[in-house]
């Protein structure tokens, strides 16, 4: 076996483990995949208007992400049923949406003259913090 193939095998074994960092990596990969689903659905539904497209994309991508987290990220299919996972993880997603929206509104109120780059950096920081809190809540309470 070559060094590259051996290294890849070690990485795969690690990522399949139940270590917190391995779960975090899977969490991020599932999040990225669900964002792609959201974008595709949003684009497909824009003829119904951006609000409907956003709601549909958010609901469908959240349901898919919750199920992937249950099955892949946290391997909780034996511990948590589909409905409970959707209800609890969906509730966390809604709380995250409300908190991130409030944080962005507060940012706009307190620093209305921020440059586009500063606003983008703030959005990334807020979403990273919400994502980290969601990961901890899913890991500790839901799954």
NORTA-V869952 format. One record per residue. BURIAL is 1 if it has 9 or more other ideal C-beta (glycine too) atoms within 8 Angstrom, else 0. Layout:
# NORTA-V869952
burial=BURIAL
burial=BURIAL
This chain:
# NORTA-V869952
burial=0
burial=0
burial=0
burial=0
burial=0
burial=1
burial=0
burial=0
burial=1
burial=0
burial=0
burial=0
burial=0
burial=1
burial=1
burial=0
burial=0
burial=0
burial=0
burial=0
burial=0
burial=1
burial=1
burial=1
burial=1
burial=1
burial=1
burial=1
burial=0
burial=1
burial=1
burial=0
burial=1
burial=1
burial=1
burial=0
burial=1
burial=1
burial=1
burial=0
burial=1
burial=1
burial=0
burial=0
burial=1
burial=1
burial=0
burial=0
burial=0
burial=0
burial=0
burial=1
burial=1
burial=1
burial=0
burial=1
burial=1
burial=1
burial=0
burial=1
burial=1
burial=1
burial=1
burial=1
burial=1
burial=1
burial=1
burial=1
burial=1
burial=1
burial=1
burial=1
burial=1
burial=1
burial=0
burial=1
burial=0
burial=0
burial=0
burial=1
burial=0
burial=0
burial=0
burial=0
burial=1
burial=1
burial=0
burial=1
burial=1
burial=1
burial=0
burial=1
burial=1
burial=0
burial=0
burial=1
burial=1
burial=0
burial=1
burial=1
burial=0
burial=0
burial=1
burial=1
burial=0
burial=0
burial=1
burial=0
burial=0
burial=0
burial=0
burial=0
burial=0
burial=0
burial=0
burial=0
burial=0
burial=1
burial=1
burial=0
burial=0
burial=1
burial=1
burial=0
burial=0
burial=1
burial=1
burial=0
burial=0
burial=1
burial=1
burial=0
burial=1
burial=1
burial=1
burial=0
burial=1
burial=1
burial=1
burial=0
burial=0
burial=1
burial=1
